[in-house]
Amino acid sequence: MSERFRKKIKGKEMKIFIYVSAVLLYIAAFLLASPEEIIQGMKTIVWSKDALITDYFKLAGYGAAFFNAALVLTIGIILVNIAKLPYTGITVAALSIDVCFGFWGKNPVNILPIFLGVILYAKIHKASIGRYLYTALFGACLGPLITELMYKLPFDLPVKLIMTLVIGSLIGLMLPPLSAHTVSMHMGYNLYNVGFSAGVLAFAIVCIMRSFSLEIEPAFIWQEGVHPGITVGVYLYFLATFLYGLWLKEGKIDGLRKVLKHPGRAIADFVIMDGPGVTLMNMAIVGILTETYILVIGGDLSGPVQGAVFMAFGYGAFGTHMKNYLPVLCGVFLSNFITQYMPTTPGIQIASVFCIGLAPIAGQFGPVAGIVAGILHAAIVMYTSQMYGGLNLYNNGFSCGWVAIIMIPLIESFMSRFEHGKTKKRQRNVHDK
């Protein structure tokens, strides 16, 4: 019976997993709040500014935050299905990062203009929507910029709506070519490529806004502490994910060793390379690791942090595993002993999870390089948000891009010199003999 069911769902394992995850988000929302509270909370989310850091747990309540995350995921699923894309590792990563920011910054309204712009780009270039859909899903990180325009443009509401839609679509139109270019800058060692390109674009747009005296006001809305019910539910979800993967692999965990051998450099799609069973088990391990780290340091499982954990969990399907993530995490943690920050500083808590974007550096060049990357990331990420007024949700992705751009040429240059020296030494030894 079990074997027959495995054969029946073959090729649909990750799709089923994503669908079930969406249903669980909706269930969690209604367990945490009444329908009336959720409706009121959604109104608050849609009409409020979303610049970093705007925690929907604190702003609108736990139930509304989970419901918003579920809606954002549902929109992503619909677009993936329309584009007829397979549910591989990159799909899981893209959808998980949208769930992540469904807890702080993205909502069904502010992401749509960007989606529209990317779809328009595909139409102009006579390409399928699927070719650029991942850029749209990742590029929704500029949702707060859309909301900010609604508040800042000095026009009547109808005009503001039209102009916001047009500008948002133009942003979506610019993201695909910009993202295609920026990947060559960090050479795949930053898993958040669109986060870096979006940061560059947001910086330019905010500079233009400020030149017209449209100043961006900083935000800091943060839910302190830990919600026991949510924490237990998240651990049970990760455990169920691991067991689902284990069932798909017929009780075998040996494939996890193969995953650990991958450096993680983009594009590292574990679903394609190692199969859904192993991928799901790896995702669960990464999720448990990040959730536990926050609890051990006495951090806050706020909307941003809990969302980041879900993001890390999803990237367990796309480039991240325990071996290449831990050195970078250690770097972020060790940075607190030499800087003014503490492990529980909100920005550092978020950075400790999002630093998985630099996991390929540790995977390719070893744990020491990973630790250095983590230390550098912790220093840079605390100040990059100021460049664009917190209107790029993937601030860590922008920071990771700069870390990779700084480190990779240096590492490769000195490694090349080192390897050249070793080769010459071997040649001399052979000649002497």
C-alpha positions as CSV (number, residue, x, y, z in Angstrom):
1,M,0.0,0.0,0.0
2,S,2.8,2.4,1.0
3,E,4.9,1.6,-2.0
4,R,1.9,2.0,-4.4
5,F,1.2,5.4,-2.9
6,R,4.8,6.5,-3.3
7,K,4.6,5.6,-7.0
8,K,1.3,7.4,-7.4
9,I,2.7,10.7,-6.2
10,K,6.1,10.3,-7.9
11,G,7.1,13.6,-9.4
12,K,4.5,15.5,-7.3
13,E,6.2,15.1,-3.9
14,M,7.3,18.8,-3.5
15,K,4.1,20.1,-5.0
16,I,2.0,18.2,-2.4
17,F,4.4,19.4,0.3
18,I,3.9,23.1,-0.7
19,Y,0.1,22.7,-0.9
20,V,-0.1,21.1,2.6
21,S,2.2,23.9,3.9
22,A,-0.2,26.5,2.6
23,V,-3.2,24.8,4.3
24,L,-1.3,24.6,7.6
25,L,-0.6,28.3,7.5
26,Y,-4.3,29.0,7.1
27,I,-5.1,26.6,9.9
28,A,-2.5,28.2,12.2
29,A,-4.0,31.6,11.4
30,F,-7.5,30.6,12.6
31,L,-6.1,28.8,15.6
32,L,-4.3,32.0,16.7
33,A,-7.1,34.5,16.1
34,S,-10.8,34.8,15.3
35,P,-12.0,35.7,11.8
36,E,-12.9,39.2,12.9
37,E,-9.4,39.7,14.3
38,I,-7.8,38.4,11.1
39,I,-9.9,40.7,8.9
40,Q,-9.0,43.7,11.1
41,G,-5.4,42.7,11.1
42,M,-5.3,42.3,7.4
43,K,-6.7,45.8,7.0
44,T,-3.9,47.1,9.2
45,I,-1.2,45.2,7.2
46,V,-2.4,46.5,3.9
47,W,-2.7,50.1,4.9
48,S,0.5,50.3,7.0
49,K,4.0,51.2,5.8
50,D,6.2,48.1,5.5
51,A,9.8,49.5,5.6
52,L,12.3,47.5,7.7
53,I,11.6,46.5,10.3
54,T,7.8,46.1,10.4
55,D,6.8,43.0,12.4
56,Y,3.3,41.9,11.5
57,F,3.2,39.8,14.8
58,K,3.3,43.1,16.7
59,L,1.5,45.3,14.1
60,A,-1.5,43.1,13.4
61,G,-1.4,40.1,15.6
62,Y,-0.3,36.5,15.2
63,G,-3.4,35.3,13.3
64,A,-3.4,38.0,10.7
65,A,0.4,37.6,10.1
66,F,0.0,33.9,9.4
67,F,-3.0,34.5,7.2
68,N,-1.1,37.2,5.3
69,A,1.8,34.7,4.8
70,A,-0.6,32.1,3.6
71,L,-2.1,34.6,1.1
72,V,1.3,35.6,-0.3
73,L,2.2,31.9,-0.6
74,T,-1.1,31.1,-2.4
75,I,-0.5,33.9,-4.9
76,G,3.0,32.4,-5.6
77,I,1.5,28.9,-6.0
78,I,-1.1,30.2,-8.5
79,L,1.6,31.9,-10.6
80,V,3.9,28.8,-10.5
81,N,1.0,26.7,-11.7
82,I,0.0,29.2,-14.5
83,A,3.6,29.2,-15.7
84,K,3.6,25.4,-15.5
85,L,6.9,25.4,-13.6
86,P,8.1,22.2,-11.8
87,Y,8.3,22.2,-8.0
88,T,12.1,22.0,-7.7
89,G,14.5,23.4,-5.2
90,I,14.5,26.9,-6.6
91,T,10.7,26.9,-6.5
92,V,10.6,25.9,-2.9
93,A,13.2,28.6,-2.1
94,A,11.3,31.3,-3.9
95,L,8.0,30.4,-2.3
96,S,9.6,30.1,1.2
97,I,11.1,33.5,1.0
98,D,7.7,34.9,0.1
99,V,6.3,33.1,3.2
100,C,9.1,34.6,5.2
101,F,8.3,38.2,4.3
102,G,4.6,37.5,4.6
103,F,5.4,38.0,8.3
104,W,7.1,41.4,7.8
105,G,6.8,43.5,4.7
106,K,4.9,41.7,1.9
107,N,1.2,41.6,1.4
108,P,-1.1,40.7,-1.5
109,V,-1.4,44.3,-2.5
110,N,2.1,45.7,-2.5
111,I,3.6,42.7,-4.4
112,L,1.2,42.7,-7.4
113,P,2.7,45.8,-9.3
114,I,6.1,44.1,-9.3
115,F,4.6,40.8,-10.6
116,L,2.8,42.8,-13.3
117,G,6.1,44.5,-14.4
118,V,8.0,41.2,-14.7
119,I,5.1,39.6,-16.7
120,L,5.2,42.7,-18.9
121,Y,8.9,42.2,-19.4
122,A,8.3,38.6,-20.5
123,K,5.6,39.8,-22.9
124,I,7.8,42.5,-24.5
125,H,10.6,39.9,-25.0
126,K,8.1,37.4,-26.3
127,A,9.2,34.9,-23.7
128,S,7.2,32.6,-21.4
129,I,6.2,33.9,-18.0
130,G,7.9,31.0,-16.4
131,R,11.3,32.2,-17.7
132,Y,11.2,35.2,-15.4
133,L,8.7,34.1,-12.7
134,Y,11.4,33.4,-10.2
135,T,12.6,37.0,-10.6
136,A,9.1,38.1,-9.8
137,L,8.8,35.9,-6.7
138,F,12.1,37.0,-5.4
139,G,11.7,40.6,-6.6
140,A,8.6,41.2,-4.5
141,C,11.1,42.3,-1.8
142,L,10.5,45.8,-3.1
143,G,6.9,45.7,-1.9
144,P,7.5,48.3,0.9
145,L,8.7,50.7,-1.8
146,I,5.2,50.4,-3.4
147,T,3.5,51.1,-0.1
148,E,5.8,54.1,0.6
149,L,4.9,55.7,-2.8
150,M,1.3,55.5,-1.8
151,Y,2.1,57.6,1.2
152,K,4.7,60.0,-0.2
153,L,3.4,61.0,-3.7
154,P,1.7,64.4,-3.4
155,F,-1.4,63.7,-5.4
156,D,-5.0,62.8,-4.9
157,L,-5.7,59.1,-4.1
158,P,-6.8,58.1,-7.7
159,V,-3.7,59.6,-9.2
160,K,-1.5,58.1,-6.5
161,L,-3.0,54.6,-7.2
162,I,-2.3,54.9,-10.9
163,M,1.2,56.3,-10.5
164,T,2.1,53.7,-7.9
165,L,0.9,51.0,-10.2
166,V,2.9,52.4,-13.1
167,I,6.1,52.9,-11.0
168,G,5.8,49.5,-9.4
169,S,5.4,47.9,-12.9
170,L,8.5,49.8,-14.1
171,I,10.4,48.4,-11.1
172,G,9.3,44.9,-12.1
173,L,10.3,45.6,-15.7
174,M,13.8,46.5,-14.6
175,L,14.5,43.6,-12.3
176,P,15.1,40.8,-14.8
177,P,17.9,42.4,-16.8
178,L,19.5,43.9,-13.7
179,S,19.4,40.5,-11.9
180,A,20.9,38.8,-14.9
181,H,23.8,41.2,-14.7
182,T,24.5,41.2,-10.9
183,V,24.9,37.4,-10.7
184,S,28.2,37.8,-12.6
185,M,29.4,40.2,-9.8
186,H,29.2,37.7,-7.0
187,M,29.5,34.6,-9.3
188,G,26.8,32.6,-7.6
189,Y,28.3,32.8,-4.1
190,N,25.4,34.9,-2.9
191,L,22.2,32.8,-2.9
192,Y,20.1,36.0,-2.8
193,N,21.0,37.4,-6.2
194,V,17.7,39.3,-6.7
195,G,18.1,40.7,-3.2
196,F,21.4,42.3,-4.3
197,S,20.0,43.6,-7.6
198,A,16.9,44.9,-5.8
199,G,19.1,46.7,-3.3
200,V,20.9,48.5,-6.1
201,L,17.6,49.5,-7.7
202,A,16.1,50.6,-4.4
203,F,19.1,52.7,-3.6
204,A,18.8,54.6,-6.9
205,I,15.0,55.1,-6.5
206,V,15.3,56.3,-2.9
207,C,18.0,58.8,-4.0
208,I,15.6,60.1,-6.7
209,M,12.8,60.3,-4.1
210,R,15.0,62.2,-1.7
211,S,16.0,64.7,-4.4
212,F,12.3,65.6,-4.6
213,S,12.2,66.0,-0.8
214,L,10.3,62.7,-0.3
215,E,12.1,61.5,2.8
216,I,11.9,57.9,4.0
217,E,11.0,57.5,7.7
218,P,12.8,54.6,9.5
219,A,10.6,51.9,11.2
220,F,11.1,49.6,14.0
221,I,8.2,47.4,15.1
222,W,9.4,44.3,16.9
223,Q,7.6,41.6,18.9
224,E,9.7,40.5,21.8
225,G,9.7,37.0,23.3
226,V,8.6,33.6,22.1
227,H,5.1,32.3,21.5
228,P,5.2,28.8,23.0
229,G,2.3,27.5,20.8
230,I,3.9,28.7,17.5
231,T,7.3,27.4,18.5
232,V,5.9,23.9,19.3
233,G,3.9,24.0,16.1
234,V,7.0,24.9,14.0
235,Y,9.1,22.1,15.5
236,L,6.3,19.6,14.8
237,Y,6.1,20.9,11.2
238,F,9.8,20.4,10.7
239,L,9.6,16.9,12.3
240,A,6.7,16.0,9.9
241,T,8.8,17.3,7.0
242,F,11.7,15.1,8.0
243,L,9.4,12.0,8.4
244,Y,7.8,12.7,5.0
245,G,11.2,12.8,3.4
246,L,12.3,9.7,5.3
247,W,9.1,7.9,4.0
248,L,9.8,8.9,0.5
249,K,13.3,7.4,0.9
250,E,11.9,4.2,2.4
251,G,13.6,4.8,5.7
252,K,17.1,5.5,4.3
253,I,19.1,8.5,5.4
254,D,22.3,7.7,3.6
255,G,21.5,10.3,0.9
256,L,22.1,13.1,3.4
257,R,25.8,12.5,3.2
258,K,25.7,13.3,-0.5
259,V,24.0,16.6,0.1
260,L,26.7,17.7,2.5
261,K,29.3,17.3,-0.3
262,H,27.7,20.0,-2.4
263,P,29.4,23.4,-2.1
264,G,26.0,25.1,-2.5
265,R,27.1,27.6,-5.2
266,A,24.1,28.7,-7.2
267,I,22.5,27.0,-8.9
268,A,22.5,24.1,-6.5
269,D,19.0,22.5,-6.8
270,F,18.9,19.6,-4.3
271,V,15.5,18.4,-5.6
272,I,17.0,17.8,-9.0
273,M,20.4,16.6,-7.8
274,D,19.4,14.4,-4.9
275,G,15.7,13.9,-5.0
276,P,12.7,15.2,-2.9
277,G,13.1,12.7,0.0
278,V,16.7,13.7,0.8
279,T,15.9,17.4,0.2
280,L,13.0,17.4,2.6
281,M,15.1,15.8,5.3
282,N,17.8,18.4,4.7
283,M,15.3,21.2,4.9
284,A,14.0,19.9,8.2
285,I,17.5,19.8,9.7
286,V,18.3,23.4,8.6
287,G,15.0,24.6,10.0
288,I,15.5,22.9,13.3
289,L,19.0,24.2,13.5
290,T,18.0,27.8,13.0
291,E,15.0,27.7,15.3
292,T,17.1,26.1,18.0
293,Y,19.9,28.6,17.6
294,I,17.5,31.6,18.3
295,L,16.1,29.8,21.4
296,V,19.6,29.0,22.7
297,I,20.8,32.6,22.5
298,G,17.6,33.8,24.2
299,G,16.4,35.6,21.0
300,D,13.0,36.7,20.0
301,L,10.9,34.5,17.7
302,S,9.3,37.7,16.3
303,G,7.7,37.9,12.8
304,P,11.0,38.7,11.1
305,V,13.0,36.0,12.9
306,Q,10.3,33.3,12.6
307,G,9.9,34.2,9.0
308,A,13.7,34.0,8.5
309,V,13.6,30.5,9.9
310,F,11.0,29.5,7.3
311,M,13.2,31.0,4.6
312,A,16.3,29.1,5.8
313,F,14.1,25.9,5.9
314,G,13.2,26.5,2.2
315,Y,16.8,27.2,1.2
316,G,17.6,23.7,2.5
317,A,16.3,22.8,-1.0
318,F,18.5,25.2,-2.8
319,G,22.2,25.4,-1.8
320,T,22.1,25.2,2.0
321,H,23.0,22.4,4.4
322,M,24.4,22.1,7.9
323,K,28.0,21.8,6.8
324,N,28.2,25.0,4.7
325,Y,25.8,27.0,6.9
326,L,27.4,26.4,10.3
327,P,30.7,28.2,9.7
328,V,29.0,31.3,8.5
329,L,26.6,31.2,11.5
330,C,29.7,30.9,13.8
331,G,31.1,33.9,12.1
332,V,28.0,36.0,12.8
333,F,28.0,34.8,16.4
334,L,31.8,35.4,17.0
335,S,31.4,38.9,15.6
336,N,29.5,39.8,18.8
337,F,32.7,39.4,20.8
338,I,34.5,42.1,18.8
339,T,31.7,44.5,17.9
340,Q,29.2,46.6,19.8
341,Y,26.4,44.2,19.1
342,M,24.9,41.3,21.1
343,P,23.6,38.0,19.7
344,T,20.1,39.2,20.7
345,T,20.4,42.5,18.9
346,P,17.4,42.3,16.5
347,G,19.4,43.0,13.3
348,I,22.0,40.4,14.4
349,Q,19.3,37.8,15.1
350,I,18.0,38.2,11.6
351,A,21.5,38.2,10.1
352,S,22.3,34.9,11.9
353,V,19.6,33.2,9.9
354,F,19.9,35.0,6.6
355,C,23.7,34.5,6.5
356,I,22.9,31.2,4.8
357,G,23.0,33.2,1.6
358,L,26.8,33.0,2.0
359,A,26.9,29.3,2.7
360,P,28.5,28.6,-0.7
361,I,31.6,30.4,0.4
362,A,32.1,28.0,3.2
363,G,31.1,25.1,1.0
364,Q,33.7,26.0,-1.7
365,F,36.6,27.4,0.3
366,G,36.2,25.8,3.7
367,P,35.0,26.8,7.2
368,V,37.6,29.5,7.9
369,A,36.4,31.4,4.8
370,G,32.8,30.9,6.0
371,I,33.6,32.3,9.4
372,V,35.2,35.4,7.9
373,A,32.2,35.8,5.6
374,G,29.9,35.6,8.6
375,I,31.9,38.2,10.6
376,L,32.0,40.6,7.6
377,H,28.3,40.1,6.9
378,A,27.4,41.0,10.5
379,A,29.3,44.2,10.2
380,I,27.9,45.3,6.8
381,V,24.3,44.3,7.2
382,M,23.7,46.6,10.1
383,Y,24.2,49.7,7.9
384,T,23.2,48.8,4.4
385,S,19.5,49.4,5.1
386,Q,20.2,53.1,5.6
387,M,21.2,53.3,1.9
388,Y,17.6,52.7,0.7
389,G,15.6,53.6,3.8
390,G,14.7,50.0,4.6
391,L,12.6,49.7,1.4
392,N,14.4,46.6,0.2
393,L,13.3,43.7,2.4
394,Y,16.2,41.6,1.3
395,N,18.7,43.8,3.1
396,N,20.7,40.7,4.1
397,G,20.7,39.7,0.4
398,F,22.2,43.1,-0.5
399,S,24.8,42.7,2.3
400,C,25.7,39.1,1.2
401,G,26.3,40.4,-2.3
402,W,28.8,42.9,-1.1
403,V,30.6,40.3,1.1
404,A,30.9,37.9,-1.9
405,I,32.1,40.7,-4.2
406,I,34.8,41.6,-1.6
407,M,35.9,38.1,-0.6
408,I,35.7,36.0,-3.8
409,P,38.3,37.9,-5.8
410,L,40.7,38.0,-2.8
411,I,40.3,34.3,-2.0
412,E,40.7,33.2,-5.6
413,S,43.7,35.4,-6.1
414,F,45.6,34.1,-3.1
415,M,44.5,30.5,-3.7
416,S,45.8,30.8,-7.3
417,R,49.1,32.2,-6.0
418,F,49.3,29.4,-3.4
419,E,48.5,26.7,-5.9
420,H,51.1,28.2,-8.3
421,G,53.7,28.1,-5.6
422,K,52.9,24.5,-4.8
423,T,53.2,23.5,-8.4
424,K,56.6,25.2,-8.8
425,K,57.8,23.5,-5.7
426,R,56.7,20.1,-7.0
427,Q,58.5,20.8,-10.3
428,R,61.7,21.8,-8.5
429,N,61.6,18.6,-6.4
430,V,61.1,16.5,-9.6
431,H,64.0,18.3,-11.3
432,D,66.3,17.8,-8.2
433,K,65.6,14.1,-8.3
